[in-house]
Amino acid sequence: MAAQHYPQDRHEVLVVNNAPEEAAPASMAWPDNARLIVEAAPGSYAARNRGISEARGEVLAFLDADCVPEPDWLESAMACMEAEGADLLAGHITLIYQRSRLTPAECFEKAFAFRQADNAAAGVSVTANLIVRRKVIEAVGAFDDSLMSGGDFEWTRRATMAGFKLVYCPAAVVRHPARHSLASLVQKARRVSTGSMALHNETRVFQGARRVLANIRADLRELFRRPDMTWRERWWALLVMAYLKLVKVHQRLTMTSRTHEPRKLPR
């Protein structure tokens, strides 16, 4: 953020530490316009809500901790918001890979992660690159900090359903590391699946399974039309996608069975 072209005296940088037991190194250098805030409540949405309450500006821009914004990120985002008359902006996310030959997990990420143009068309955005006007938050409320996953889609959908304008800006770019291992994708799939069940109040197995298996045909069509992916990358993406859908269905089965476990009555 210290490298942003946008004038430093016209924006502040708030870093919310959501793991207070891991203090920032004393030697860490901070830009003059940056502040470190501690939020003890667990969850990224609790951290974002704390940032919102501390921020002083009329426009709020969200990044994840592992995102690296391009130097013209804020400049491009602000110009796009003004030109489009937007209330919310979904910026572009470019993936970073460890090596030129992608792992199976990275192939999946390349195919399906952070499709912000599609997200914006559906009225949602991830918070890894989201810019909003404060008036939107004042109108629809803060993030649901009871959610551990899916709160970004829930909040942006809440905003667009209330009539606020969300646009996609390909010029506002941040870089985000792709998940390198299958284990990290499985962990995310379980978390997202659990969050989706809470978000949609799913209590029956078929509800979640139908949601997980939806849009497979569209995903396959898009995957095999990608000019920027080799055949090896496409096939690995397909195999990982199939495996992760099974993981999500299994997670829903597990959570649903726990919900409906019979309770022992006291004697």
DOBABA-92721 format. One record per residue (C-alpha): z, y, x; residue number from 1. Coordinates in pm, 1 decimal, padded with zeros to 6 digits. Example, Ala and Ser with C-alpha at 12.3 -4.5 7.8 and 13.67 -1.06 7.14 Angstrom:
REM DOBABA-92721
+----------+----------+----------+-----+
:        z :        y :        x : pos :
+----------+----------+----------+-----+
:  00780.0 : -00450.0 :  01230.0 :   1 :
:  00714.0 : -00106.0 :  01367.0 :   2 :
+----------+----------+----------+-----+
REM end
This chain:
REM DOBABA-92721
+----------+----------+----------+-----+
:        z :        y :        x : pos :
+----------+----------+----------+-----+
:  00000.0 :  00000.0 :  00000.0 :   1 :
:  00052.9 :  00230.2 :  00296.0 :   2 :
: -00324.5 :  00213.3 :  00357.0 :   3 :
: -00423.0 :  00345.0 :  00012.5 :   4 :
: -00673.7 :  00631.1 :  00005.7 :   5 :
: -00503.7 :  00769.2 : -00304.8 :   6 :
: -00282.4 :  01063.2 : -00198.0 :   7 :
:  00062.3 :  00939.9 : -00101.2 :   8 :
:  00233.5 :  01236.5 : -00263.8 :   9 :
:  00075.5 :  01143.4 : -00599.4 :  10 :
:  00208.6 :  00788.4 : -00629.2 :  11 :
:  00525.8 :  00592.5 : -00557.6 :  12 :
:  00558.4 :  00230.0 : -00449.5 :  13 :
:  00839.5 :  00023.9 : -00601.5 :  14 :
:  00916.8 : -00316.8 : -00449.9 :  15 :
:  01144.1 : -00525.0 : -00672.6 :  16 :
:  01338.7 : -00794.6 : -00489.4 :  17 :
:  01396.4 : -01073.4 : -00742.0 :  18 :
:  01586.4 : -01287.6 : -00489.7 :  19 :
:  01881.8 : -01068.9 : -00382.8 :  20 :
:  02018.8 : -01341.2 : -00154.7 :  21 :
:  01708.8 : -01287.2 :  00061.8 :  22 :
:  01747.5 : -00930.0 :  00180.4 :  23 :
:  01457.7 : -00740.3 :  00334.9 :  24 :
:  01471.7 : -00729.7 :  00716.6 :  25 :
:  01645.4 : -00419.2 :  00846.2 :  26 :
:  01354.3 : -00360.9 :  01083.8 :  27 :
:  01097.4 : -00343.4 :  00802.3 :  28 :
:  00911.0 : -00011.6 :  00801.2 :  29 :
:  00859.7 :  00149.1 :  00460.5 :  30 :
:  00612.6 :  00422.9 :  00364.9 :  31 :
:  00773.1 :  00754.0 :  00272.0 :  32 :
:  00682.6 :  00702.1 : -00094.6 :  33 :
:  00827.1 :  00347.6 : -00119.1 :  34 :
:  01157.6 :  00223.9 : -00261.4 :  35 :
:  01321.1 : -00119.5 : -00262.0 :  36 :
:  01492.5 : -00219.3 : -00586.6 :  37 :
:  01704.6 : -00529.1 : -00645.8 :  38 :
:  01691.2 : -00719.5 : -00975.8 :  39 :
:  01930.4 : -01014.4 : -00993.6 :  40 :
:  01801.2 : -01156.0 : -01322.8 :  41 :
:  01561.4 : -01444.7 : -01249.7 :  42 :
:  01194.6 : -01433.2 : -01343.6 :  43 :
:  00899.0 : -01216.0 : -01252.9 :  44 :
:  00897.9 : -01043.3 : -01591.7 :  45 :
:  01258.5 : -00932.6 : -01550.9 :  46 :
:  01154.1 : -00789.6 : -01213.6 :  47 :
:  00857.0 : -00607.7 : -01365.4 :  48 :
:  01072.5 : -00464.9 : -01642.8 :  49 :
:  01314.7 : -00333.5 : -01380.3 :  50 :
:  01024.0 : -00169.3 : -01199.8 :  51 :
:  00909.2 : -00010.3 : -01525.5 :  52 :
:  01255.2 :  00134.3 : -01589.1 :  53 :
:  01269.2 :  00282.1 : -01237.9 :  54 :
:  00912.4 :  00418.5 : -01223.3 :  55 :
:  00853.1 :  00789.6 : -01275.6 :  56 :
:  00476.2 :  00802.2 : -01327.0 :  57 :
:  00266.3 :  00807.6 : -01643.9 :  58 :
:  00044.9 :  00526.5 : -01509.9 :  59 :
:  00192.1 :  00200.1 : -01381.2 :  60 :
:  00003.7 : -00042.0 : -01154.8 :  61 :
:  00123.9 : -00399.5 : -01107.5 :  62 :
:  00068.6 : -00631.9 : -00810.6 :  63 :
:  00211.2 : -00971.0 : -00716.8 :  64 :
:  00411.0 : -00997.8 : -00394.5 :  65 :
:  00134.2 : -01191.4 : -00218.8 :  66 :
: -00149.1 : -00957.1 : -00320.6 :  67 :
: -00322.8 : -00729.2 : -00070.2 :  68 :
: -00495.7 : -00432.8 : -00237.3 :  69 :
: -00810.9 : -00288.3 : -00088.0 :  70 :
: -00759.9 :  00066.6 :  00048.5 :  71 :
: -00955.9 :  00218.4 : -00242.5 :  72 :
: -00775.4 :  00008.5 : -00507.8 :  73 :
: -00572.1 :  00285.1 : -00673.5 :  74 :
: -00847.4 :  00542.4 : -00628.7 :  75 :
: -01102.9 :  00315.5 : -00799.9 :  76 :
: -00861.0 :  00215.3 : -01074.8 :  77 :
: -00771.6 :  00572.5 : -01167.1 :  78 :
: -01137.1 :  00679.1 : -01167.2 :  79 :
: -01227.9 :  00383.3 : -01388.0 :  80 :
: -00947.4 :  00453.9 : -01634.6 :  81 :
: -01058.7 :  00812.9 : -01675.6 :  82 :
: -01430.1 :  00729.7 : -01701.3 :  83 :
: -01374.3 :  00452.0 : -01957.2 :  84 :
: -01094.9 :  00620.1 : -02151.0 :  85 :
: -00892.5 :  00302.4 : -02097.3 :  86 :
: -00528.1 :  00243.9 : -02178.2 :  87 :
: -00512.3 : -00075.2 : -01970.3 :  88 :
: -00724.2 : -00190.3 : -01678.6 :  89 :
: -00779.0 : -00543.4 : -01546.7 :  90 :
: -00887.0 : -00523.8 : -01183.3 :  91 :
: -01088.5 : -00776.2 : -00985.1 :  92 :
: -00911.1 : -01042.0 : -00776.1 :  93 :
: -01077.3 : -01186.8 : -00466.3 :  94 :
: -00938.6 : -01513.4 : -00333.6 :  95 :
: -00844.7 : -01565.2 :  00032.3 :  96 :
: -00893.5 : -01912.2 :  00184.0 :  97 :
: -00731.1 : -02059.5 :  00494.2 :  98 :
: -01054.1 : -02211.1 :  00630.0 :  99 :
: -01426.0 : -02206.8 :  00551.7 : 100 :
: -01415.8 : -02570.8 :  00434.0 : 101 :
: -01208.7 : -02552.1 :  00117.9 : 102 :
: -00943.2 : -02802.2 :  00018.6 : 103 :
: -00975.4 : -02966.1 : -00327.0 : 104 :
: -00709.3 : -02726.9 : -00456.4 : 105 :
: -00898.9 : -02426.2 : -00321.4 : 106 :
: -01220.5 : -02555.7 : -00482.1 : 107 :
: -01041.8 : -02554.0 : -00817.1 : 108 :
: -00904.6 : -02205.7 : -00755.4 : 109 :
: -01249.5 : -02078.1 : -00658.9 : 110 :
: -01391.6 : -02208.3 : -00985.7 : 111 :
: -01119.9 : -02119.8 : -01233.1 : 112 :
: -00853.7 : -01882.4 : -01096.6 : 113 :
: -00821.1 : -01516.3 : -01193.9 : 114 :
: -01133.4 : -01478.4 : -01409.0 : 115 :
: -01049.3 : -01120.0 : -01490.2 : 116 :
: -01382.3 : -01029.2 : -01651.7 : 117 :
: -01335.8 : -01315.2 : -01900.0 : 118 :
: -00970.1 : -01226.4 : -01943.5 : 119 :
: -01048.8 : -00865.7 : -02029.4 : 120 :
: -01317.3 : -00973.1 : -02276.5 : 121 :
: -01047.7 : -01178.9 : -02450.4 : 122 :
: -00806.6 : -00884.1 : -02451.5 : 123 :
: -00571.8 : -01008.4 : -02178.6 : 124 :
: -00507.1 : -00972.7 : -01804.7 : 125 :
: -00290.7 : -01120.1 : -01532.0 : 126 :
: -00033.7 : -00891.2 : -01370.9 : 127 :
: -00165.2 : -00959.4 : -01020.6 : 128 :
: -00395.1 : -00660.5 : -01079.2 : 129 :
: -00305.1 : -00467.1 : -01393.1 : 130 :
: -00290.3 : -00091.2 : -01447.1 : 131 :
: -00144.3 :  00052.3 : -01768.9 : 132 :
: -00053.3 :  00388.2 : -01915.8 : 133 :
:  00315.6 :  00436.1 : -01984.7 : 134 :
:  00242.4 :  00520.6 : -02348.2 : 135 :
:  00132.6 :  00158.8 : -02400.7 : 136 :
:  00469.4 :  00024.9 : -02284.4 : 137 :
:  00651.0 :  00280.2 : -02496.9 : 138 :
:  00451.7 :  00165.1 : -02800.2 : 139 :
:  00462.3 : -00214.6 : -02765.1 : 140 :
:  00774.4 : -00268.5 : -02555.4 : 141 :
:  00839.7 : -00434.4 : -02221.6 : 142 :
:  00752.8 : -00782.5 : -02095.7 : 143 :
:  00930.0 : -01076.9 : -02257.9 : 144 :
:  01169.5 : -01166.3 : -01977.2 : 145 :
:  01272.3 : -01489.8 : -02149.1 : 146 :
:  00936.7 : -01636.0 : -02041.0 : 147 :
:  00892.8 : -01789.3 : -01697.1 : 148 :
:  00512.6 : -01807.6 : -01735.7 : 149 :
:  00246.9 : -01659.7 : -01961.3 : 150 :
:  00425.0 : -01330.9 : -02012.4 : 151 :
:  00131.9 : -01134.1 : -01871.5 : 152 :
: -00109.6 : -01269.5 : -02134.7 : 153 :
:  00153.5 : -01230.9 : -02407.6 : 154 :
:  00215.3 : -00866.0 : -02321.8 : 155 :
: -00147.9 : -00759.5 : -02273.3 : 156 :
: -00247.8 : -00938.4 : -02595.1 : 157 :
:  00034.7 : -00755.1 : -02770.8 : 158 :
: -00106.9 : -00426.9 : -02640.3 : 159 :
: -00469.9 : -00492.1 : -02733.2 : 160 :
: -00369.7 : -00624.6 : -03076.7 : 161 :
: -00193.1 : -00291.0 : -03127.3 : 162 :
: -00526.3 : -00114.4 : -03071.4 : 163 :
: -00501.7 : -00010.5 : -02706.7 : 164 :
: -00821.2 : -00029.0 : -02499.5 : 165 :
: -00837.2 : -00278.4 : -02210.9 : 166 :
: -01132.9 : -00269.8 : -01970.1 : 167 :
: -01233.7 : -00471.3 : -01664.1 : 168 :
: -01290.2 : -00277.5 : -01341.2 : 169 :
: -01472.6 : -00475.0 : -01068.4 : 170 :
: -01424.8 : -00188.1 : -00820.5 : 171 :
: -01042.7 : -00206.1 : -00827.4 : 172 :
: -00999.8 : -00504.5 : -00594.6 : 173 :
: -00697.9 : -00692.0 : -00465.3 : 174 :
: -00702.9 : -01002.6 : -00245.8 : 175 :
: -00489.0 : -01300.4 : -00337.9 : 176 :
: -00435.3 : -01623.9 : -00138.0 : 177 :
: -00575.4 : -01931.6 : -00310.3 : 178 :
: -00335.6 : -02219.8 : -00361.3 : 179 :
: -00401.7 : -02454.8 : -00072.6 : 180 :
: -00239.2 : -02778.6 : -00187.3 : 181 :
: -00262.0 : -02997.4 : -00494.1 : 182 :
:  00118.8 : -03002.0 : -00512.8 : 183 :
:  00127.7 : -02623.9 : -00561.2 : 184 :
: -00130.2 : -02649.9 : -00841.6 : 185 :
:  00070.2 : -02925.8 : -01012.1 : 186 :
:  00384.6 : -02713.9 : -00990.9 : 187 :
:  00201.7 : -02421.0 : -01147.8 : 188 :
:  00044.9 : -02642.3 : -01418.0 : 189 :
:  00387.5 : -02767.7 : -01523.9 : 190 :
:  00530.8 : -02416.7 : -01527.4 : 191 :
:  00235.8 : -02276.9 : -01724.2 : 192 :
:  00248.7 : -02567.1 : -01968.6 : 193 :
:  00618.8 : -02515.3 : -02033.5 : 194 :
:  00564.9 : -02141.2 : -02072.7 : 195 :
:  00278.1 : -02198.4 : -02315.8 : 196 :
:  00495.3 : -02423.8 : -02531.0 : 197 :
:  00759.4 : -02152.2 : -02553.3 : 198 :
:  00502.4 : -01879.5 : -02613.0 : 199 :
:  00323.5 : -02064.5 : -02894.3 : 200 :
:  00638.2 : -02229.5 : -03031.3 : 201 :
:  00483.8 : -02574.5 : -02998.0 : 202 :
:  00700.6 : -02855.5 : -03130.1 : 203 :
:  00442.5 : -03131.2 : -03176.3 : 204 :
:  00249.7 : -03314.0 : -02908.3 : 205 :
: -00092.7 : -03277.8 : -03069.0 : 206 :
: -00057.9 : -02897.7 : -03081.7 : 207 :
: -00023.3 : -02869.8 : -02705.6 : 208 :
: -00275.9 : -03141.3 : -02624.6 : 209 :
: -00538.8 : -02971.7 : -02835.8 : 210 :
: -00471.4 : -02641.0 : -02660.4 : 211 :
: -00493.5 : -02802.2 : -02315.3 : 212 :
: -00817.9 : -02986.5 : -02388.3 : 213 :
: -00990.6 : -02690.5 : -02554.7 : 214 :
: -01286.9 : -02522.6 : -02385.6 : 215 :
: -01366.0 : -02814.8 : -02152.4 : 216 :
: -01735.0 : -02794.4 : -02238.2 : 217 :
: -01749.6 : -02421.3 : -02161.8 : 218 :
: -01561.5 : -02473.1 : -01834.1 : 219 :
: -01805.0 : -02745.3 : -01725.4 : 220 :
: -02106.6 : -02535.1 : -01815.8 : 221 :
: -01978.5 : -02241.6 : -01613.5 : 222 :
: -01875.8 : -02461.6 : -01321.0 : 223 :
: -02218.2 : -02617.0 : -01270.1 : 224 :
: -02394.1 : -02282.4 : -01302.6 : 225 :
: -02195.0 : -02118.4 : -01023.2 : 226 :
: -02444.9 : -02017.6 : -00750.8 : 227 :
: -02165.1 : -01944.8 : -00503.0 : 228 :
: -02026.8 : -02301.2 : -00502.0 : 229 :
: -02159.0 : -02604.1 : -00315.8 : 230 :
: -02191.8 : -02938.6 : -00492.0 : 231 :
: -01891.8 : -03065.1 : -00297.4 : 232 :
: -01682.8 : -02771.9 : -00421.4 : 233 :
: -01799.6 : -02821.8 : -00780.1 : 234 :
: -01711.9 : -03190.4 : -00787.6 : 235 :
: -01368.9 : -03134.7 : -00634.5 : 236 :
: -01305.2 : -02854.1 : -00883.5 : 237 :
: -01402.1 : -03089.5 : -01167.0 : 238 :
: -01175.3 : -03371.3 : -01047.4 : 239 :
: -00879.0 : -03140.0 : -00994.0 : 240 :
: -00934.7 : -02978.8 : -01334.6 : 241 :
: -00925.6 : -03320.7 : -01505.0 : 242 :
: -00610.1 : -03419.6 : -01318.0 : 243 :
: -00430.8 : -03093.8 : -01400.8 : 244 :
: -00513.9 : -03128.3 : -01770.0 : 245 :
: -00346.5 : -03470.4 : -01763.3 : 246 :
: -00046.2 : -03313.4 : -01588.3 : 247 :
: -00020.8 : -03049.3 : -01861.6 : 248 :
: -00043.8 : -03305.4 : -02142.2 : 249 :
:  00224.0 : -03517.3 : -01969.7 : 250 :
:  00447.1 : -03211.8 : -01933.1 : 251 :
:  00414.5 : -03139.8 : -02303.4 : 252 :
:  00494.5 : -03501.4 : -02389.7 : 253 :
:  00803.8 : -03484.3 : -02170.2 : 254 :
:  00924.6 : -03152.8 : -02312.5 : 255 :
:  00855.9 : -03257.4 : -02672.2 : 256 :
:  01040.7 : -03587.4 : -02630.5 : 257 :
:  01342.2 : -03398.3 : -02495.6 : 258 :
:  01330.6 : -03162.8 : -02792.7 : 259 :
:  01333.0 : -03452.0 : -03039.1 : 260 :
:  01589.9 : -03672.7 : -02864.2 : 261 :
:  01840.3 : -03802.8 : -03121.7 : 262 :
:  02185.7 : -03654.5 : -03090.7 : 263 :
:  02487.8 : -03881.7 : -03083.8 : 264 :
:  02729.8 : -03802.8 : -03362.3 : 265 :
:  03100.0 : -03786.9 : -03277.1 : 266 :
:  03303.8 : -04083.8 : -03392.8 : 267 :
+----------+----------+----------+-----+
REM end
